[in-house]
Amino acid sequence: MDSILILDFGSQYTQLIARRVRELNTYAEIKPWNGDWRTLLDTPAEDDALGRRWKGVILSGSPHSVRDADAPSPDLVGVRGRWPLLGVCFGAQWLAQFGGGLVEASDSREYGRAHLTRVDTGDRLFAGMSEGKQVWMSHGDTIQGVGAGARVTCSTADVEYAGFTYETEPTWGIQFHPEVYHSEEGLTLLRNFVHGICGCAADWTPAHFVDTTIEELKEKLAGDHVVLGLSGGVDSSVAAMLLHRAIGDRLHCIFVDNGLLRKHEFEEVLEGYEGMGLNVKGVRASERFYYALSGKTDPEAKRKAIGATFIEVFDEESNMLEGVKWLGQGTIYPDVIESVSATGGPSATIKSHHNVGGLPDFMKLEVVEPLRMLFKDEVRRVGREMGIDPQLLGRHPFPGPGLGIRILGEVTPEKVQLLQEADRIWIDKLKDHGHYDRVWQAGTILLPVQSVGVMGDERTYEQAVALRAVTSTDGMTADWVDFPHAFLAEVSNAIINKVRGINRVVYDISSKPPATIEWE
């Protein structure tokens, strides 16, 4: 399988580079610049153990300046000239700086849209592209020179060295971000590099992944039994189907009702899994979770309490099974990438990942993660390839802690019931009006405030909820959805009239960043 290696210097866009390459049906893998990536390239051209043929390297952007004393500085000896190399943003500046060129601070930060005013379409990287097209800039430094043996391949009105290449080696640098949707011909440039220059075949397909993964699972698991915790979401469901096809009834699925699911979700999900032929046991444990959450208001404390209680319940149920040696998980690639620091230092904890970081010592199980190298959109394509119900695959992402982090403040059974009723109306209205499938994620948040209202001749003092709906491609960035005001008014009216205890509805118009999709 032809593959591209991406060296990550900490850019927020690194995952997007890998996703765009994979959209071209070529496998791409991300490694921290200061990690063990060199051992991959030092393997033979055909890596039989992993089934990869490394064909090229991409250097990502970075929040650092190449002029910083502690800036990333990769050792590319033996890489340049041996594999085609593409430096993006910081990667391009690093090539220029350490290739005899000059990088200086920009007069003003160059962030946002720009247009290519000169493009060398005779260069292989720019074949089929045209002048005047929009690109996306995001840098505070500017390349002022690229050194001997290099020539300019494209420019913008403000950036002369927007792109360059070296005459004696297959190495290119570009100051803009082709992986971002705002770069109009970015995918063409990446296709030129991946397929045209690196010569990668388009052999990374859902069908290929399903076939090879099932065979690998059969060999890895042999006659062993696996236990897997189902959540009702896309990731755990697709992971379960892959394992089911590999080992059949030796896969034991457990679906825990933590009391924080959406209205009727426990029953509906169990019914759906039975139709898929999975071996599933449903466990009701809401009282244990409510007890663990009693008195807790801090979001991180609530997440940890929910996670710890789930492990306790899951471990008890797992111990009732005989011969189980493996724990199956629906971990996907963004979870893995975000758990590794690309800069070599500590990363800030935005929120705890529910399935990354290992198991407690008392759970003596090995972990199998069949989706570990897939992005969310790839997981859905794999699910379609296996014939999984489109309604399940199209479900919005739902946080692992469930409604526990959509209730701001302490969680109680009464608040959960209130939120379940309001959220069901919100989701049903989205579906009824044809909005559900164009939304990445939607949910209702119960706010820790009460407000005065008037219903008939009575004064009320009841709860307020916020509605949230965003569009996104990967959850890393998101924009709020601009619904017609009449639709929002209909939803608000329905919630206030039908859910006793709520008298005010607001709509969240915050994008990510600076906000997050969830409120906690």
C-alpha positions as CSV (number, residue, x, y, z in Angstrom):
1,M,0.0,0.0,0.0
2,D,1.6,3.3,-1.1
3,S,1.9,5.7,1.8
4,I,2.8,9.3,2.6
5,L,4.5,10.2,5.9
6,I,3.5,13.5,7.5
7,L,5.9,15.0,10.1
8,D,3.9,17.0,12.6
9,F,5.3,20.2,14.0
10,G,2.2,21.1,16.1
11,S,0.0,22.7,13.5
12,Q,-3.8,22.8,14.0
13,Y,-4.1,21.8,10.3
14,T,-1.9,18.7,10.4
15,Q,-4.9,16.3,10.6
16,L,-6.4,18.0,7.6
17,I,-3.3,17.3,5.5
18,A,-3.7,13.5,6.3
19,R,-7.5,13.7,5.6
20,R,-7.0,15.4,2.2
21,V,-4.3,12.8,1.2
22,R,-6.7,10.0,2.2
23,E,-9.5,11.6,0.1
24,L,-7.2,10.9,-2.8
25,N,-7.4,7.2,-1.8
26,T,-3.8,7.2,-0.6
27,Y,-2.8,6.2,2.9
28,A,-1.2,8.9,5.1
29,E,0.2,8.7,8.6
30,I,1.1,11.4,11.0
31,K,4.2,11.2,13.3
32,P,5.6,13.8,15.7
33,W,8.7,15.4,14.2
34,N,10.8,14.3,17.2
35,G,9.4,10.8,17.4
36,D,10.4,7.4,16.0
37,W,9.4,8.2,12.4
38,R,12.8,7.6,10.9
39,T,12.6,3.9,11.7
40,L,9.7,3.7,9.3
41,L,11.6,5.2,6.4
42,D,14.6,3.1,7.2
43,T,12.6,-0.1,6.6
44,P,12.8,-1.7,3.2
45,A,10.7,-0.2,0.4
46,E,8.1,-2.9,0.9
47,D,7.3,-3.0,4.6
48,D,5.7,-6.4,4.9
49,A,4.8,-6.1,8.5
50,L,2.7,-3.0,8.0
51,G,1.9,-3.4,4.3
52,R,3.2,0.1,3.4
53,R,5.4,1.4,0.7
54,W,6.6,4.9,1.8
55,K,6.6,7.1,-1.3
56,G,6.9,10.7,0.1
57,V,7.1,13.0,3.1
58,I,5.1,16.2,4.0
59,L,6.3,18.7,6.6
60,S,3.4,20.4,8.4
61,G,2.9,23.9,9.7
62,S,3.6,24.9,13.3
63,P,2.7,27.5,15.9
64,H,6.5,28.1,16.3
65,S,8.6,30.5,14.3
66,V,11.7,29.0,12.6
67,R,13.5,31.9,14.2
68,D,12.7,30.7,17.8
69,A,15.5,29.1,19.7
70,D,13.3,26.2,20.7
71,A,11.7,25.8,17.3
72,P,11.3,22.2,15.9
73,S,14.4,21.2,13.9
74,P,14.1,17.8,12.2
75,D,17.0,15.8,11.0
76,L,16.3,15.3,7.3
77,V,19.7,13.9,6.3
78,G,19.0,10.8,4.2
79,V,15.5,12.0,3.6
80,R,16.0,14.9,1.2
81,G,16.8,13.7,-2.2
82,R,15.7,10.1,-1.4
83,W,12.0,10.8,-1.1
84,P,9.9,13.6,-2.6
85,L,9.4,16.2,0.1
86,L,6.8,18.9,0.5
87,G,7.1,21.6,3.1
88,V,3.9,23.5,4.1
89,C,4.0,26.9,5.8
90,F,6.5,26.3,8.7
91,G,7.8,23.3,6.7
92,A,8.6,25.6,3.8
93,Q,10.1,28.3,6.0
94,W,12.3,25.6,7.7
95,L,13.5,24.4,4.2
96,A,14.3,28.0,3.2
97,Q,16.0,29.0,6.5
98,F,18.3,25.9,6.6
99,G,18.8,25.9,2.9
100,G,20.7,29.2,2.8
101,G,17.7,31.4,2.5
102,L,16.2,34.0,4.8
103,V,13.0,34.1,7.0
104,E,12.0,37.3,8.7
105,A,9.1,38.5,10.8
106,S,6.3,39.9,8.6
107,D,5.3,43.5,8.8
108,S,1.9,42.2,9.7
109,R,0.6,38.8,10.4
110,E,-0.5,37.2,7.1
111,Y,-3.7,35.3,8.0
112,G,-6.6,34.5,5.7
113,R,-7.3,34.7,2.0
114,A,-4.8,35.5,-0.6
115,H,-4.6,35.0,-4.4
116,L,-1.8,33.5,-6.5
117,T,-0.6,36.2,-8.9
118,R,2.0,34.1,-10.6
119,V,2.0,30.3,-10.9
120,D,4.6,28.2,-12.8
121,T,2.2,25.6,-14.3
122,G,5.2,24.0,-15.9
123,D,6.3,22.8,-12.5
124,R,5.0,19.3,-11.6
125,L,3.5,20.5,-8.3
126,F,1.4,23.1,-10.1
127,A,0.3,21.2,-13.1
128,G,-3.3,22.0,-14.0
129,M,-3.5,25.0,-11.7
130,S,-4.1,28.6,-12.7
131,E,-3.3,32.1,-11.6
132,G,-5.7,34.2,-9.6
133,K,-7.0,31.3,-7.4
134,Q,-7.5,31.8,-3.7
135,V,-5.2,30.2,-1.2
136,W,-5.2,30.3,2.7
137,M,-2.3,31.9,4.5
138,S,-1.6,31.5,8.3
139,H,1.9,32.8,9.3
140,G,3.7,35.6,11.1
141,D,7.0,35.1,9.3
142,T,7.8,35.6,5.6
143,I,10.4,33.9,3.4
144,Q,12.7,36.6,2.0
145,G,15.1,34.3,0.2
146,V,15.3,30.6,-0.6
147,G,19.0,30.1,-1.1
148,A,21.1,28.8,-4.0
149,G,19.7,26.2,-6.3
150,A,16.1,27.1,-5.7
151,R,13.6,28.9,-7.8
152,V,10.2,30.6,-7.2
153,T,7.2,28.6,-8.4
154,C,4.3,30.9,-7.2
155,S,3.7,34.3,-5.7
156,T,0.9,36.4,-4.2
157,A,0.6,40.2,-4.1
158,D,2.3,40.3,-0.7
159,V,4.4,37.1,-0.7
160,E,7.0,36.7,-3.5
161,Y,8.2,33.3,-2.2
162,A,4.8,31.7,-1.8
163,G,6.2,28.6,-3.4
164,F,9.7,27.3,-4.4
165,T,11.5,24.2,-5.5
166,Y,15.1,23.0,-5.8
167,E,16.6,22.2,-9.1
168,T,18.7,19.2,-7.9
169,E,16.3,17.4,-5.6
170,P,12.5,16.6,-5.5
171,T,11.8,19.1,-2.7
172,W,9.1,21.8,-2.7
173,G,8.0,24.4,-0.3
174,I,4.7,26.4,-0.2
175,Q,3.8,29.2,2.2
176,F,0.1,28.6,2.0
177,H,-2.1,25.7,3.3
178,P,-3.4,23.5,0.4
179,E,-5.2,21.2,2.9
180,V,-7.7,24.0,4.0
181,Y,-10.9,24.2,2.0
182,H,-10.4,27.9,1.4
183,S,-7.4,27.1,-0.9
184,E,-9.4,26.6,-4.1
185,E,-7.0,24.3,-5.9
186,G,-5.4,22.8,-2.8
187,L,-6.6,19.3,-3.6
188,T,-5.2,19.6,-7.1
189,L,-1.8,20.5,-5.7
190,L,-1.9,17.6,-3.2
191,R,-2.9,15.2,-6.0
192,N,0.0,16.4,-8.1
193,F,2.4,15.7,-5.2
194,V,0.9,12.4,-4.0
195,H,0.0,10.8,-7.3
196,G,2.1,12.7,-9.9
197,I,5.4,13.3,-8.1
198,C,5.4,10.5,-5.5
199,G,3.8,8.0,-7.8
200,C,1.3,6.7,-5.1
201,A,-1.4,4.4,-6.3
202,A,-5.0,5.2,-5.2
203,D,-5.3,1.9,-3.3
204,W,-6.6,3.1,0.1
205,T,-10.3,2.4,-0.2
206,P,-13.0,1.3,2.3
207,A,-13.2,-2.2,0.6
208,H,-9.5,-2.6,0.9
209,F,-9.6,-1.6,4.6
210,V,-12.4,-3.9,5.4
211,D,-10.8,-7.0,3.8
212,T,-7.3,-6.4,5.2
213,T,-8.6,-5.5,8.7
214,I,-10.8,-8.6,9.0
215,E,-7.9,-10.8,8.0
216,E,-5.5,-9.1,10.4
217,L,-8.1,-9.5,13.2
218,K,-8.6,-13.2,12.5
219,E,-4.8,-13.7,12.7
220,K,-4.3,-11.5,15.7
221,L,-7.2,-12.8,17.8
222,A,-7.0,-16.5,16.8
223,G,-9.5,-18.3,19.0
224,D,-9.7,-15.7,21.7
225,H,-12.8,-13.9,23.0
226,V,-13.2,-10.1,22.9
227,V,-15.4,-7.8,25.0
228,L,-16.5,-4.4,23.7
229,G,-18.4,-1.6,25.2
230,L,-21.0,-0.3,22.8
231,S,-22.2,3.3,23.0
232,G,-24.8,3.4,20.2
233,G,-22.5,5.7,18.2
234,V,-20.8,5.3,14.8
235,D,-17.3,4.4,16.0
236,S,-18.1,1.6,18.5
237,S,-20.7,0.2,16.1
238,V,-18.4,0.0,13.1
239,A,-15.6,-1.5,15.3
240,A,-18.1,-4.1,16.6
241,M,-19.1,-5.1,13.0
242,L,-15.5,-5.6,12.0
243,L,-14.7,-7.7,15.0
244,H,-18.0,-9.6,14.5
245,R,-17.1,-10.5,10.9
246,A,-13.7,-11.6,12.1
247,I,-14.6,-13.7,15.2
248,G,-18.4,-14.1,15.2
249,D,-19.9,-14.9,18.6
250,R,-16.6,-14.8,20.3
251,L,-17.3,-11.0,20.4
252,H,-19.3,-10.1,23.5
253,C,-20.8,-6.6,23.4
254,I,-22.0,-4.7,26.5
255,F,-24.2,-1.6,26.3
256,V,-24.4,0.3,29.6
257,D,-27.3,2.5,30.4
258,N,-25.6,5.2,32.5
259,G,-28.8,7.2,32.9
260,L,-27.3,10.0,30.8
261,L,-28.5,8.7,27.4
262,R,-31.1,10.5,25.2
263,K,-34.8,9.7,25.6
264,H,-35.6,6.0,24.8
265,E,-32.0,5.6,23.5
266,F,-31.2,2.5,25.5
267,E,-34.2,0.5,24.1
268,E,-33.9,1.8,20.6
269,V,-30.1,1.1,20.3
270,L,-30.5,-2.4,21.7
271,E,-33.1,-3.2,19.2
272,G,-30.9,-1.9,16.4
273,Y,-27.9,-4.0,17.5
274,E,-30.0,-7.2,17.6
275,G,-31.0,-6.5,14.0
276,M,-27.3,-6.4,13.1
277,G,-26.7,-9.9,14.6
278,L,-24.4,-8.7,17.3
279,N,-24.1,-10.6,20.6
280,V,-25.2,-7.7,23.0
281,K,-26.0,-7.5,26.7
282,G,-27.8,-4.4,28.0
283,V,-27.0,-3.3,31.5
284,R,-29.0,-0.7,33.5
285,A,-26.8,1.1,35.9
286,S,-28.2,4.7,36.1
287,E,-28.4,4.8,39.9
288,R,-24.7,4.1,40.2
289,F,-23.8,6.9,37.9
290,Y,-26.1,9.4,39.6
291,Y,-24.5,8.5,43.0
292,A,-21.0,9.0,41.6
293,L,-22.1,12.4,40.2
294,S,-23.8,13.6,43.4
295,G,-22.4,16.9,44.5
296,K,-20.0,17.3,41.6
297,T,-20.2,20.5,39.4
298,D,-16.8,20.8,37.9
299,P,-16.9,19.5,34.3
300,E,-13.6,17.5,34.5
301,A,-14.7,16.0,37.8
302,K,-17.9,14.9,36.2
303,R,-16.2,13.3,33.3
304,K,-13.8,11.4,35.5
305,A,-16.6,10.2,37.7
306,I,-18.6,9.0,34.7
307,G,-15.5,7.3,33.3
308,A,-14.5,5.6,36.5
309,T,-18.1,4.3,37.1
310,F,-18.3,3.0,33.6
311,I,-15.1,1.0,34.1
312,E,-16.4,-0.4,37.3
313,V,-19.6,-1.6,35.7
314,F,-17.9,-2.8,32.6
315,D,-15.3,-4.7,34.6
316,E,-18.0,-6.5,36.6
317,E,-19.9,-7.5,33.5
318,S,-16.7,-8.6,31.8
319,N,-15.7,-10.8,34.7
320,M,-19.0,-12.8,34.2
321,L,-17.7,-13.9,30.8
322,E,-15.3,-16.8,30.4
323,G,-12.2,-16.8,28.3
324,V,-12.1,-13.1,27.4
325,K,-8.5,-11.9,26.7
326,W,-9.1,-8.7,24.7
327,L,-10.9,-5.4,25.1
328,G,-12.3,-3.9,21.8
329,Q,-12.5,-0.2,21.5
330,G,-13.7,2.3,18.9
331,T,-10.7,4.6,19.2
332,I,-10.2,6.6,16.0
333,Y,-7.2,8.5,14.6
334,P,-7.9,12.0,16.0
335,D,-8.1,10.5,19.5
336,V,-4.6,9.0,19.0
337,I,-3.1,12.1,17.4
338,E,-4.4,14.4,20.1
339,S,-3.0,12.2,22.9
340,V,0.5,12.7,21.6
341,S,2.4,16.1,21.8
342,A,3.9,17.1,18.5
343,T,6.2,19.6,20.1
344,G,7.7,17.3,22.8
345,G,6.2,19.2,25.7
346,P,3.1,18.8,27.8
347,S,-0.2,19.4,26.1
348,A,-3.0,21.3,27.7
349,T,-6.0,19.1,28.7
350,I,-9.1,20.5,27.0
351,K,-11.1,17.5,28.1
352,S,-10.4,13.9,29.0
353,H,-10.6,11.4,26.1
354,H,-12.8,8.5,27.2
355,N,-10.9,5.8,25.3
356,V,-7.3,6.9,25.1
357,G,-4.7,6.4,27.8
358,G,-4.8,2.8,28.7
359,L,-6.7,0.7,31.3
360,P,-6.6,0.6,35.0
361,D,-4.3,-2.1,36.5
362,F,-7.1,-4.3,37.6
363,M,-8.4,-4.9,34.0
364,K,-6.0,-7.5,32.7
365,L,-7.0,-7.3,29.1
366,E,-5.1,-6.6,25.9
367,V,-6.6,-3.8,23.7
368,V,-7.7,-4.2,20.1
369,E,-8.6,-1.1,18.2
370,P,-9.6,-1.8,14.6
371,L,-10.4,1.8,13.7
372,R,-7.3,3.3,15.3
373,M,-6.0,4.7,12.0
374,L,-9.3,6.1,10.6
375,F,-10.8,9.5,10.6
376,K,-14.5,9.9,11.4
377,D,-15.6,10.3,7.7
378,E,-13.5,7.2,6.9
379,V,-15.3,5.2,9.6
380,R,-18.6,6.1,8.0
381,R,-17.4,5.0,4.6
382,V,-16.2,1.7,6.1
383,G,-19.6,1.3,7.7
384,R,-21.4,1.8,4.4
385,E,-19.1,-0.7,2.8
386,M,-20.2,-3.3,5.4
387,G,-23.9,-2.4,4.8
388,I,-24.6,-0.9,8.2
389,D,-27.9,0.9,8.6
390,P,-27.5,4.5,7.1
391,Q,-29.5,5.9,10.0
392,L,-27.0,4.6,12.5
393,L,-24.0,5.8,10.4
394,G,-25.7,9.2,10.0
395,R,-26.2,9.7,13.8
396,H,-24.6,12.9,15.2
397,P,-21.6,12.5,17.4
398,F,-22.6,12.1,21.1
399,P,-20.2,12.8,23.9
400,G,-19.0,9.8,25.9
401,P,-20.3,11.3,29.2
402,G,-23.6,11.8,27.5
403,L,-26.0,14.4,29.0
404,G,-23.8,14.6,32.1
405,I,-21.8,17.4,30.4
406,R,-24.9,19.0,28.8
407,I,-26.3,19.7,32.3
408,L,-24.2,22.6,33.6
409,G,-23.7,22.1,37.3
410,E,-24.8,19.1,39.4
411,V,-26.5,16.2,37.6
412,T,-29.7,14.8,39.1
413,P,-32.3,12.4,37.7
414,E,-34.8,15.2,37.6
415,K,-32.6,17.4,35.5
416,V,-31.7,14.5,33.2
417,Q,-35.4,13.8,32.5
418,L,-36.1,17.5,31.8
419,L,-33.2,17.7,29.4
420,Q,-34.2,14.4,27.7
421,E,-37.6,15.8,26.9
422,A,-36.3,19.1,25.5
423,D,-33.5,17.4,23.5
424,R,-35.9,14.9,21.9
425,I,-38.1,17.8,20.6
426,W,-35.0,19.6,19.2
427,I,-33.7,16.5,17.4
428,D,-37.2,15.5,16.1
429,K,-37.8,19.0,14.8
430,L,-34.4,18.9,12.9
431,K,-35.5,15.6,11.3
432,D,-39.0,16.8,10.5
433,H,-37.8,19.9,8.7
434,G,-34.9,18.1,6.8
435,H,-32.1,19.8,8.7
436,Y,-30.7,16.8,10.6
437,D,-28.4,15.5,7.9
438,R,-26.8,18.9,7.1
439,V,-25.8,19.3,10.8
440,W,-22.6,17.8,12.1
441,Q,-23.8,17.7,15.7
442,A,-26.8,19.1,17.6
443,G,-27.8,19.0,21.3
444,T,-29.6,20.8,24.1
445,I,-27.8,22.2,27.1
446,L,-29.6,22.7,30.5
447,L,-28.4,26.0,31.9
448,P,-27.8,26.5,35.7
449,V,-30.1,29.5,35.7
450,Q,-33.8,30.1,36.2
451,S,-35.7,32.9,34.7
452,V,-39.1,34.7,35.1
453,G,-41.8,33.9,32.6
454,V,-45.5,34.3,32.1
455,M,-47.8,31.5,31.1
456,G,-51.4,32.6,30.9
457,D,-52.1,34.6,34.1
458,E,-49.4,32.8,36.0
459,R,-45.9,33.9,36.8
460,T,-43.3,31.2,36.3
461,Y,-39.7,30.8,37.6
462,E,-38.2,27.9,35.6
463,Q,-35.2,26.6,33.8
464,A,-33.6,27.8,30.6
465,V,-32.0,25.7,27.9
466,A,-29.6,26.5,25.0
467,L,-29.9,24.8,21.6
468,R,-26.7,24.0,19.8
469,A,-26.2,22.9,16.2
470,V,-22.9,23.1,14.2
471,T,-21.5,22.2,10.8
472,S,-18.1,20.7,10.6
473,T,-16.0,18.2,8.6
474,D,-14.0,16.7,11.5
475,G,-15.0,18.4,14.7
476,M,-11.8,20.3,15.0
477,T,-13.4,23.5,13.8
478,A,-17.1,24.2,13.6
479,D,-19.6,26.9,12.6
480,W,-23.0,27.4,14.1
481,V,-25.9,26.7,11.7
482,D,-28.0,29.7,10.6
483,F,-31.5,28.3,10.7
484,P,-34.6,30.3,9.6
485,H,-36.0,32.3,12.5
486,A,-39.4,30.8,12.0
487,F,-37.9,27.3,12.5
488,L,-36.2,28.3,15.8
489,A,-39.4,30.0,17.0
490,E,-41.3,26.7,16.3
491,V,-38.8,24.7,18.3
492,S,-38.8,27.2,21.2
493,N,-42.5,27.2,21.3
494,A,-42.7,23.4,21.3
495,I,-40.2,23.0,24.2
496,I,-41.8,25.7,26.4
497,N,-45.3,24.3,25.8
498,K,-44.5,20.6,26.2
499,V,-41.7,20.5,28.8
500,R,-43.0,21.5,32.2
501,G,-40.1,23.2,34.0
502,I,-38.6,25.1,31.1
503,N,-39.8,28.6,30.2
504,R,-36.9,30.0,28.1
505,V,-35.0,28.8,25.1
506,V,-31.8,30.4,23.6
507,Y,-29.7,29.5,20.5
508,D,-25.9,29.3,20.7
509,I,-24.2,31.2,17.9
510,S,-20.6,30.6,18.9
511,S,-18.1,29.0,16.5
512,K,-15.2,26.7,17.3
513,P,-12.8,28.2,18.0
514,P,-13.0,30.2,20.3
515,A,-15.9,28.1,21.8
516,T,-16.0,24.3,21.9
517,I,-18.9,22.3,20.4
518,E,-20.0,21.0,23.8
519,W,-20.3,23.5,26.7
520,E,-18.4,21.3,29.2
